[in-house]
Amino acid sequence: MKKYLPFFAKYKKALILAPLLVIIDVICEIVQPFLMSKIVDLGVKQKDLTYILHTGGFMVILSLVAIAANVGNIYYSSQISVGFAAELRKGMFSKIQEFSFSNLDRFSSASLTTRMTNDVNIIQNVIMMSLRLLFRAPLMLLFAVVIAVTINAGLAIIIAVAIPVLAICMYVILHKGFPFFEKMQQKLDRVNAVVQENLVNVRVVKSFVREDFEKKKFGYANDELRAMAVKASGMVVLIMPVMQLVMNLSVVAIVWFGGKAIIAGTFQVGQLMSFITYITQILMSLMMLSMIIMTFSRAEASSDRVLEILNTTIDIVDSPAAKEKNLQVGLGKVEFRNVFFKYHADGTEFVLKNINLVIKPGETVALIGATGAAKSTLVQLIPRLYDVTSGTVLIDDVDVRDYTLPNLRNNLKLVLQQNELFSGTVRQNLKWGNQKATDDQIITAAKDAQAHDFIMSLPEQYETILGQSGVNVSGGQKQRLCIARAILRKPVILILDDSTSAVDTITEAKMRSSFREHLKGTTIFIIAQRISSIVSADNIVLLDNGEIIGTGSHDALIKNSSVYQEIYNSQQLQ
């Protein structure tokens, strides 16, 4: 609960007023049966119309006060619960923005989406219910029990029997039902994952005519969710009939014993009426508590999932020394010194092994090798998307861990294999890399990335709206826009991770020529599968199974590396 307290900070006044209004509402409501009994026993029985009118008028006033208090409680409860949910989502989103790649590897995007929406909504509903019922039910229960015992201690024994019976039944049912709620949230994650995957890859689905397969896959996930929801609900709905059974039996017992007391002249009709009302209020309070506990049991599973995000330890953070030094990346010299890396600390095999490599400032270095050779992993160590397991990555002879993350990453730009664009105009997407960029700078960057010509052919040119993830441009065009976005930042180090795979060779050659002319002094890493993409690189690094098996220029590797020769010859035959 302590983890949630900061998210209530803006609503301190409402947190005081909401329970206060509940107390007023309960007091007004708890007095009503007592006043009603007096009307029956003193007013009706003695035919005192004045007493009936005065007492009835007072009851009307109490009812109006109760209504006003209840409305106020609903208003403040809504303000708190909705505001809390908004602050919690904001906190979760901020936390996720701090996640390293290794943190993100532990959660699927569908799971994160479910946690920030469905799970937060469940917690929001619990807070709303708590502020309305969690205070009301115990207060109502306490006052009703005290007054019922005061009216007739003998009949109150029925309460002493009914409450433990209800408590035991509720415990057994909820204890059995809670595990199903946790599993139900996991099944919901799976449904969201299937939907998200389908929407992202809908063009692939249609091109392979796999709609029926996707429908079956969704149907299976949806049926699993439904089955688990039925099991969870099936356990919990048992509470209601048990409550009604105990309530009805209690009322029957009270009427039986109370009726006998009235006949014996030791009990009044009005007292019996008020006693039945108080018993009903007691049992209704217990029913409200059972609803709260039932909702809490489901919310506990959601809360665990939310706290899993909030309590996640960020793997990659700025060290105190880095903050104090506040170093800036300058020339762009990069060195890998005895680097070993594995994704999980308890993993058995290293993905990268004994990497030793020095790249001079302004040099263009290419990485090539078979799929799975760990080329992308290697370059992701430079901006600390992952941290080395052992060894050191240095920029300008300084360990990358001695730079703050903003200072490090602001001077490095990485264009990933999966090129993503955002909803908005072409201009907005390009300026995403540099908000202060002028129109001339945007056009220059687009020209360097060979994107300007196709942008000018779009209906609104630089103001053309791009769909979600850039669905209305081709793969090659998307790659060029992403490269333009990166170089607009004028990085000291530019990393192109197989980011020209969808670009034709002629356009790619023009791009390399522009880079040589306009990116002088920028250290460039190029990961590629095509020899033609890297032939002009200053240095080519050949990777295999996470190890460097050759370095040198294209001509040197052609002479000295059989693996490189094999790659080259295979592409010449295509």
HUTA-V332677 format. One record per pair of residues at least 12 apart in sequence whose C-alpha atoms are under 10 Angstrom apart, sorted by sequence separation. I is the first residue (numbers start at 1). J is the second residue. If there is no record, write none. Layout:
i j
I J
I J
This chain:
i j
39 51
40 52
43 55
202 214
340 352
341 353
367 379
381 393
382 394
383 395
427 439
430 442
443 455
483 495
525 537
539 551
540 552
541 553
549 561
550 562
38 51
39 52
198 211
258 271
259 272
339 352
340 353
341 354
382 395
387 400
395 408
430 443
483 496
524 537
527 540
539 552
540 553
541 554
550 563
38 52
39 53
145 159
258 272
339 353
340 354
341 355
387 401
482 496
524 538
525 539
526 540
527 541
538 552
539 553
540 554
549 563
550 564
554 568
39 54
145 160
257 272
258 273
338 353
339 354
340 355
427 442
430 445
458 473
525 540
537 552
538 553
539 554
542 557
549 564
36 52
39 55
96 112
198 214
338 354
339 355
340 356
384 400
427 443
430 446
483 499
537 553
538 554
540 556
541 557
35 52
38 55
39 56
197 214
198 215
255 272
258 275
337 354
338 355
339 356
382 399
383 400
384 401
482 499
483 500
536 553
537 554
539 556
540 557
254 272
255 273
258 276
336 354
337 355
338 356
339 357
382 400
383 401
455 473
535 553
536 554
539 557
36 55
93 112
195 214
336 355
337 356
338 357
381 400
382 401
443 462
454 473
479 498
480 499
534 553
535 554
536 555
542 561
544 563
35 55
36 56
92 112
194 214
198 218
255 275
335 355
336 356
337 357
383 403
385 405
413 433
442 462
479 499
480 500
534 554
535 555
543 563
35 56
194 215
254 275
255 276
335 356
336 357
337 358
351 372
352 373
384 405
478 499
479 500
512 533
542 563
543 564
195 217
254 276
335 357
336 358
351 373
352 374
383 405
455 477
478 500
479 501
480 502
512 534
542 564
32 55
35 58
36 59
92 115
93 116
194 217
195 218
334 357
335 358
336 359
351 374
352 375
355 378
383 406
410 433
439 462
454 477
476 499
477 500
479 502
480 503
509 532
513 536
531 554
32 56
35 59
92 116
194 218
251 275
252 276
334 358
335 359
384 408
385 409
476 500
478 502
479 503
508 532
509 533
512 536
91 116
193 218
194 219
251 276
254 279
333 358
334 359
335 360
352 377
383 408
384 409
451 476
475 500
476 501
477 502
478 503
494 519
505 530
508 533
512 537
32 58
33 59
89 115
90 116
191 217
192 218
195 221
250 276
251 277
333 359
334 360
351 377
352 378
382 408
383 409
451 477
454 480
455 481
475 501
476 502
477 503
500 526
501 527
32 59
89 116
191 218
194 221
332 359
333 360
334 361
351 378
382 409
383 410
450 477
451 478
475 502
476 503
480 507
492 519
499 526
500 527
501 528
505 532
509 536
31 59
32 60
88 116
89 117
92 120
190 218
191 219
193 221
194 222
251 279
332 360
333 361
383 411
427 455
449 477
451 479
452 480
474 502
475 503
476 504
480 508
483 511
487 515
490 518
491 519
492 520
493 521
494 522
495 523
496 524
497 525
498 526
499 527
500 528
501 529
505 533
191 220
192 221
250 279
251 280
331 360
332 361
333 362
334 363
383 412
426 455
451 480
452 481
474 503
490 519
492 521
493 522
494 523
495 524
496 525
497 526
498 527
499 528
500 529
501 530
29 59
32 62
86 116
191 221
192 222
250 280
331 361
332 362
333 363
382 412
383 413
449 479
450 480
451 481
491 521
492 522
493 523
494 524
495 525
496 526
497 527
498 528
500 530
28 59
31 62
32 63
85 116
89 120
190 221
191 222
330 361
331 362
332 363
383 414
449 480
450 481
451 482
476 507
480 511
487 518
491 522
492 523
493 524
494 525
495 526
496 527
497 528
498 529
85 117
88 120
89 121
189 221
190 222
191 223
247 279
248 280
382 414
426 458
430 462
448 480
449 481
451 483
452 484
487 519
490 522
491 523
492 524
493 525
494 526
495 527
496 528
498 530
501 533
28 61
29 62
188 221
191 224
247 280
250 283
429 462
447 480
449 482
450 483
451 484
491 524
500 533
531 564
28 62
29 63
86 120
187 221
188 222
190 224
191 225
343 377
361 395
380 414
426 460
427 461
428 462
446 480
449 483
450 484
27 62
28 63
85 120
86 121
88 123
187 222
190 225
247 282
248 283
342 377
356 391
358 393
360 395
361 396
379 414
425 460
426 461
427 462
428 463
446 481
448 483
449 484
487 522
498 533
28 64
29 65
84 120
85 121
88 124
187 223
188 224
189 225
247 283
341 377
352 388
354 390
355 391
356 392
357 393
358 394
359 395
360 396
380 416
425 461
426 462
427 463
428 464
429 465
445 481
446 482
448 484
449 485
531 567
532 568
25 62
28 65
29 66
85 122
187 224
188 225
246 283
247 284
341 378
352 389
353 390
354 391
355 392
356 393
358 395
425 462
426 463
427 464
428 465
429 466
446 483
447 484
449 486
530 567
531 568
24 62
25 63
28 66
29 67
85 123
86 124
187 225
188 226
340 378
355 393
425 463
426 464
427 465
428 466
445 483
446 484
449 487
529 567
530 568
531 569
25 64
27 66
28 67
82 121
84 123
85 124
186 225
187 226
244 283
339 378
350 389
424 463
425 464
426 465
427 466
445 484
446 485
448 487
449 488
532 571
25 65
26 66
81 121
84 124
85 125
184 224
185 225
187 227
188 228
243 283
244 284
247 287
341 381
376 416
424 464
425 465
426 466
444 484
445 485
448 488
531 571
24 65
25 66
28 69
83 124
184 225
187 228
188 229
243 284
376 417
424 465
425 466
429 470
443 484
445 486
446 487
530 571
531 572
24 66
25 67
81 123
82 124
85 127
183 225
184 226
186 228
187 229
336 378
339 381
423 465
424 466
425 467
442 484
445 487
446 488
529 571
23 66
25 68
26 69
81 124
82 125
84 127
184 227
185 228
243 286
244 287
343 386
422 465
423 466
424 467
442 485
444 487
445 488
21 65
22 66
24 68
25 69
26 70
80 124
81 125
184 228
185 229
243 287
342 386
343 387
345 389
422 466
423 467
424 468
426 470
444 488
445 489
21 66
24 69
25 70
81 126
82 127
183 228
184 229
242 287
336 381
341 386
342 387
343 388
344 389
421 466
422 467
423 468
424 469
425 470
442 487
443 488
445 490
23 69
24 70
25 71
78 124
81 127
82 128
182 228
183 229
184 230
336 382
341 387
342 388
343 389
421 467
422 468
423 469
424 470
442 488
21 68
22 69
23 70
25 72
78 125
80 127
81 128
181 228
184 231
240 287
243 290
335 382
340 387
341 388
342 389
421 468
422 469
423 470
441 488
442 489
21 69
22 70
25 73
80 128
81 129
180 228
181 229
184 232
239 287
334 382
340 388
341 389
342 390
420 468
421 469
422 470
423 471
441 489
20 69
21 70
22 71
78 127
79 128
81 130
180 229
183 232
339 388
340 389
341 390
420 469
421 470
422 471
433 482
21 71
22 72
23 73
77 127
78 128
81 131
180 230
181 231
182 232
240 290
338 388
339 389
340 390
341 391
419 469
420 470
421 471
438 488
18 69
21 72
22 73
77 128
78 129
80 131
180 231
181 232
239 290
240 291
339 390
340 391
419 470
420 471
430 481
433 484
434 485
437 488
17 69
18 70
20 72
21 73
22 74
76 128
77 129
180 232
181 233
239 291
336 388
338 390
339 391
340 392
429 481
430 482
433 485
434 486
437 489
20 73
21 74
77 130
78 131
179 232
180 233
337 390
338 391
339 392
429 482
430 483
431 484
432 485
433 486
434 487
435 488
436 489
450 503
18 72
19 73
74 128
77 131
78 132
177 231
178 232
236 290
337 391
338 392
339 393
427 481
430 484
431 485
432 486
433 487
434 488
435 489
17 72
18 73
21 76
74 129
76 131
77 132
177 232
180 235
236 291
239 294
336 391
337 392
338 393
426 481
429 484
430 485
431 486
433 488
434 489
17 73
18 74
76 132
176 232
177 233
336 392
337 393
419 475
429 485
430 486
432 488
433 489
434 490
451 507
18 75
19 76
74 131
177 234
178 235
237 294
335 392
336 393
337 394
419 476
421 478
428 485
430 487
431 488
432 489
433 490
450 507
14 72
15 73
18 76
19 77
73 131
74 132
174 232
177 235
178 236
236 294
335 393
336 394
420 478
421 479
427 485
430 488
431 489
449 507
450 508
14 73
17 76
18 77
73 132
176 235
177 236
236 295
334 393
335 394
336 395
419 478
420 479
430 489
449 508
450 509
16 76
17 77
18 78
175 235
176 236
177 237
334 394
335 395
418 478
419 479
421 481
450 510
451 511
14 75
15 76
18 79
173 234
174 235
175 236
333 394
334 395
335 396
418 479
419 480
420 481
421 482
449 510
450 511
14 76
15 77
18 80
70 132
173 235
174 236
332 394
333 395
334 396
335 397
417 479
419 481
420 482
448 510
449 511
450 512
13 76
14 77
172 235
173 236
332 395
333 396
334 397
335 398
336 399
416 479
419 482
447 510
448 511
449 512
14 78
15 79
173 237
174 238
331 395
332 396
333 397
334 398
335 399
415 479
418 482
419 483
421 485
447 511
448 512
450 514
11 76
14 79
15 80
173 238
174 239
330 395
331 396
332 397
333 398
334 399
448 513
449 514
14 80
119 185
170 236
173 239
232 298
329 395
330 396
334 400
416 482
448 514
449 515
13 80
118 185
172 239
317 384
328 395
329 396
415 482
416 483
447 514
448 515
11 79
12 80
170 238
171 239
316 384
328 396
414 482
415 483
448 516
11 80
169 238
170 239
316 385
329 398
414 483
415 484
445 514
448 517
10 80
11 81
115 185
118 188
169 239
170 240
315 385
316 386
413 483
415 485
448 518
9 80
114 185
118 189
315 386
316 387
327 398
329 400
415 486
448 519
8 80
11 83
114 186
170 242
315 387
413 485
414 486
415 487
7 80
8 81
10 83
11 84
166 239
169 242
170 243
413 486
414 487
445 518
10 84
111 185
114 188
115 189
169 243
328 402
329 403
412 486
413 487
444 518
8 83
9 84
111 186
114 189
327 402
328 403
412 487
413 488
7 83
8 84
113 189
114 190
166 242
326 402
327 403
328 404
413 489
7 84
8 85
10 87
111 188
112 189
114 191
165 242
166 243
325 402
326 403
327 404
412 489
413 490
414 491
6 84
7 85
9 87
110 188
111 189
114 192
165 243
322 400
324 402
325 403
326 404
328 406
329 407
411 489
412 490
413 491
419 497
5 84
7 86
8 87
110 189
111 190
113 192
114 193
166 245
322 401
323 402
324 403
325 404
328 407
329 408
332 411
410 489
411 490
412 491
413 492
414 493
415 494
416 495
417 496
418 497
419 498
4 84
7 87
8 88
109 189
110 190
111 191
113 193
166 246
321 401
322 402
323 403
324 404
326 406
327 407
328 408
329 409
332 412
410 490
411 491
412 492
413 493
414 494
415 495
416 496
417 497
418 498
419 499
6 87
7 88
108 189
110 191
111 192
162 243
165 246
166 247
321 402
322 403
323 404
326 407
327 408
329 410
330 411
410 491
411 492
412 493
413 494
414 495
415 496
416 497
417 498
418 499
6 88
7 89
108 190
110 192
111 193
319 401
320 402
321 403
322 404
323 405
326 408
328 410
329 411
409 491
410 492
411 493
412 494
413 495
414 496
415 497
416 498
417 499
4 87
7 90
109 192
110 193
113 196
163 246
318 401
319 402
321 404
322 405
328 411
329 412
409 492
410 493
411 494
412 495
413 496
414 497
415 498
416 499
417 500
4 88
7 91
109 193
110 194
162 246
317 401
318 402
319 403
320 404
323 407
408 492
409 493
415 499
417 501
6 91
108 193
110 195
161 246
162 247
316 401
318 403
319 404
322 407
414 499
415 500
110 196
318 404
319 405
109 196
110 197
162 249
317 404
318 405
109 197
159 247
162 250
317 405
318 406
161 250
316 405
158 249
159 250
158 250
158 251
155 250
158 253
159 254
158 254
157 254
155 253
156 254
395 493
155 254
155 255
155 257
154 257
155 258
154 258
152 258
155 261
22 131
26 135
30 139
22 132
26 136
30 140
383 493
412 522
417 527
19 130
21 132
22 133
25 136
26 137
29 140
30 141
33 144
382 493
412 523
413 524
414 525
415 526
416 527
19 131
22 134
23 135
24 136
27 139
31 143
383 495
412 524
18 131
19 132
22 135
23 136
26 139
27 140
30 143
31 144
34 147
185 298
382 495
18 132
19 133
22 136
26 140
30 144
34 148
184 298
19 134
20 135
21 136
22 137
25 140
26 141
152 267
182 297
186 301
380 495
15 131
19 135
23 139
27 143
31 147
151 267
170 286
174 290
178 294
181 297
182 298
185 301
379 495
18 135
19 136
22 139
23 140
26 143
30 147
34 151
155 272
166 283
170 287
177 294
178 295
180 297
181 298
182 299
184 301
185 302
379 496
380 497
22 140
178 296
179 297
180 298
181 299
182 300
183 301
379 497
152 271
156 275
163 282
167 286
170 289
171 290
174 293
175 294
178 297
179 298
181 300
182 301
186 305
376 495
151 271
152 272
155 275
159 279
163 283
166 286
170 290
174 294
177 297
178 298
181 301
182 302
185 305
376 496
377 497
151 272
158 279
162 283
166 287
170 291
173 294
174 295
177 298
178 299
180 301
181 302
376 497
171 293
174 296
175 297
178 300
179 301
182 304
375 497
376 498
148 271
151 274
152 275
156 279
159 282
163 286
167 290
170 293
171 294
174 297
178 301
182 305
375 498
151 275
155 279
159 283
166 290
170 294
174 298
150 275
148 274
149 275
147 274
148 275
147 275
148 276
148 277
149 278
364 493
366 495
145 275
148 278
362 492
363 493
364 494
365 495
366 496
367 497
368 498
144 275
147 278
148 279
361 492
362 493
364 495
366 497
367 498
146 278
361 493
144 277
145 278
144 278
145 279
148 282
143 278
144 279
144 280
145 281
141 278
144 281
145 282
140 278
141 279
143 281
144 282
143 282
144 283
141 281
142 282
140 281
141 282
144 285
140 282
141 283
139 282
140 283
141 284
142 285
137 281
138 282
140 284
141 285
137 282
140 285
141 286
137 283
139 285
140 286
379 525
137 284
138 285
379 526
137 285
138 286
141 289
379 527
136 285
137 286
137 287
138 288
134 285
137 288
138 289
375 526
376 527
133 285
136 288
137 289
364 516
375 527
136 289
137 290
375 528
134 288
135 289
362 516
133 288
134 289
137 292
133 289
134 291
362 519
363 520
364 521
133 291
134 292
362 520
363 521
364 522
365 523
366 524
367 525
368 526
369 527
371 529
129 288
130 289
133 292
134 293
332 491
333 492
334 493
361 520
362 521
363 522
364 523
365 524
366 525
367 526
368 527
369 528
370 529
332 492
333 493
361 521
362 522
363 523
364 524
365 525
366 526
367 527
368 528
369 529
331 492
332 493
360 521
361 522
362 523
363 524
364 525
365 526
366 527
367 528
368 529
129 291
130 292
329 491
330 492
331 493
332 494
361 523
362 524
363 525
364 526
365 527
366 528
367 529
368 530
129 292
130 293
329 492
330 493
360 523
361 524
368 531
329 493
359 523
127 292
130 295
359 524
366 531
378 543
126 292
129 295
130 296
359 525
368 534
375 541
126 293
129 296
366 533
367 534
375 542
126 294
366 534
375 543
378 546
126 295
127 296
365 534
366 535
373 542
374 543
375 544
377 546
125 295
126 296
364 534
366 536
367 537
373 543
374 544
375 545
125 296
126 297
365 536
366 537
372 543
373 544
374 545
375 546
123 295
126 298
127 299
364 536
365 537
366 538
367 539
368 540
369 541
370 542
371 543
372 544
373 545
374 546
375 547
122 295
123 296
126 299
364 537
365 538
366 539
367 540
368 541
369 542
370 543
371 544
372 545
373 546
374 547
122 296
125 299
126 300
363 537
364 538
365 539
366 540
367 541
368 542
369 543
370 544
371 545
372 546
373 547
123 298
124 299
363 538
364 539
365 540
366 541
367 542
368 543
369 544
370 545
373 548
122 298
123 299
362 538
363 539
364 540
365 541
366 542
367 543
368 544
369 545
122 299
123 300
369 546
121 299
122 300
123 301
360 538
119 298
120 299
122 301
123 302
359 538
369 548
119 299
122 302
123 303
359 539
369 549
119 300
121 302
122 303
367 548
119 301
120 302
119 302
120 303
123 306
118 302
119 303
357 541
367 551
119 304
120 305
366 551
119 305
120 306
365 551
366 552
115 302
119 306
365 552
366 553
114 302
115 303
355 543
365 553
115 304
116 305
332 521
333 522
334 523
115 305
116 306
331 521
332 522
333 523
114 305
115 306
331 522
332 523
352 543
355 546
356 547
357 548
114 306
115 307
331 523
332 524
352 544
353 545
354 546
355 547
356 548
112 305
115 308
116 309
352 545
353 546
354 547
355 548
370 563
111 305
112 306
115 309
351 545
352 546
353 547
354 548
357 551
369 563
350 545
351 546
352 547
353 548
369 564
350 546
351 547
352 548
368 564
112 309
370 567
369 567
368 567
107 309
341 546
103 309
340 546
340 547
103 312
99 309
103 313
103 314
102 314
103 315
96 309
99 312
100 313
101 314
102 315
103 316
92 306
95 309
96 310
99 313
100 314
101 315
102 316
92 307
95 310
99 314
100 315
101 316
93 309
94 310
95 311
96 312
98 314
99 315
100 316
89 306
92 309
93 310
95 312
98 315
99 316
100 317
88 306
91 309
92 310
95 313
96 314
98 316
99 317
91 310
95 314
98 317
88 310
45 269
45 270
44 270
41 268
40 268
41 269
42 270
40 269
41 270
38 268
40 270
41 271
37 268
39 270
40 271
37 269
38 270
37 270
38 271
40 273
36 270
37 271
40 274
35 270
36 271
37 272
34 270
37 273
38 274
33 270
34 271
36 273
37 274
33 271
36 274
37 275
105 343
34 273
35 274
33 273
34 274
33 274
34 275
102 343
32 274
33 275
101 343
102 344
31 274
33 276
34 277
33 277
34 278
32 277
33 278
32 278
30 277
30 278
30 281
29 281
200 468
200 469
101 380
101 384
102 385
103 386
100 384
101 385
102 386
100 385
101 386
102 387
99 385
100 386
101 387
100 387
4 303
1 303
4 307
3 307
1 307
4 310
3 310
3 311
